[in-house]
Amino acid sequence: MGIDLRAIEQLATDQASLKAASGLAKAAKWSGVGMSEDGVLIWGQCAGSGANPYRVMADRRDLGNKCTCPSRKFPCKHVLALLWLDAEAILPFAVADTPDWVSDWLGRRRGGGPARTVPVGDAAAPKDATAARALEPEADDPQGAARREAAAAKRAEDTERAITDALDALDTWVTDQLRLGLGTFIDDATARCRRIAARMVDGKAATLAGRLDELPARLLSLPPGDRVRGAVVELGKLVMLARAFRAAPRDPEIRRAVAASETRETLLADPSSLRVTGTWEVLAEIVETRRDGLVSQTTWLLNLGESEPRFAMLLDFHPATAGRRGSVFSAGERLSGELVFYPGRRPLRAILAARSDRPAAGQTDSWPEPGEDLSALLAAPFLDAPWALEIPVLLPPGRLAADPAGKLWWQAAEDGISLPVAADVPRALLGTSLAASAALWSNSRLTFLAASTPWGRLGADA
């Protein structure tokens, strides 16, 4: 159980709050820092402008928090700083007896006490903890600068060592699951994955921890007869990802899959980043509540101006405690703008850097032509990144049908290739001739995003 900077960025009301918190995320500002025996609660007292320090507390499971300061922002800079201390291990949170003021807050929270008013500022605006740190004014002190550089180098070294140790623990864990039997692993997957995910968080492998937390749900989504095979695939991908990281720890795509993503500012400032300007169609949006207390919001886009399919994935996170956010896009919408892609062997994840009201040159309403070799379309991306969980694919003409057992299949119109479909689809699509279909290919199954039909485009949630 732990916290990473990405969660803090999403929790902050604005960049100014992050900047203020960065100035307080220093050992000298805090006293009485501690943690409950179960590792759920953390607390501390932060020096303020008055005689008495502010009492700050947080729940590491869902990022619930409380501070005695009078700030109108929620969470305030003191709460963000406390979480920052934990995320970067700036101070040790030793197990201690829970103070009365923390117990009182916990009791009121369990009792359904009134919630504090919500955020001041633009919660949807981009926030970057790294940039907040960079904005701190440097004192004219050469010795202090040298100490800071040495401390930063040591933190980086400690982080690398922690990740490597975590991956060693993951290898041992995978071996144990195979030795004990995959049948028992599937039956107890939630508890076992939760324990190793907590170890990954402690080892600064936050992205990998989230992946492990969601592994049981992915297995349970498979038919019972396919779960053992699914477990073999999932565990094998974890082993390959760990080996890839050891071989190339600075590779941005691999590091993103293990530890953390590059910040928006870093990506935009990199002149080598792939930038694509054009007209994009919103295929679908997938919103999922994760076990780590975050909600992921994934938007899938398809470029309409290229001869070959180019997909883009916009990914955002926010705390589940903040409630459901309205979508920025709607399925079927077309937008013109510039997307900047995260580096990768086959760039997919991107951010929307600029949006234009004017259509891009050469705009077309048609989807690109699907590739001719379907087997290669499904296999090639996994050869480049065998640890990947899913890939988007534009399928050639075909149709959807159910077999006598009620299972759904997609069948190509020409060569008769049939692929299983993972989830329900709109009844209007069953038996209909589909000129093209956009779907996700994962665990040897298709999840439909949208399809081109004689009546126009239909989304998978239509």
Secondary structure, 3 states (H helix, E strand, C coil): CCCCHHHHHHHCCCHHHHHHHHHHCCHHHEEEEEECCCCCEEEEEECCCCCCCEEEEEECCCCCEEECCCCCCCCCHHHHHHHHHHHCCCCCCCECCCCHHHHHHHHHHHCCCCCCCCCCCCCCCCCCHHHHHHCCCCCCCHHHHHHHHHHHHHHHHHHHHHHHHHHHHHHHHHHHHHHHCHHHHHHCHHHHHHHHHHHHHHCCCHHHHHHHHHHHHHHHCCCHHHHHHHHHHHHHHHHHHHHHHHHCCCCHHHHHHHCCCCCHHHHHHCCCCEEEEEEEEEEEEEEEECCCCEEEEEEEEEECCCCCCCEEEEEEEEEHHHCCCCCCCCCCCEEEEEEEECCCCCCCEEEEEEEECCCCCCCCCCCCCCCCCHHHHHHHHHHHCCCCCCEEEEECCEEEEECCCCCEEEEECCCCCEEEECCCCCHHHECCCECEEEEEEECCEEEEEEEEECCEEEECCC
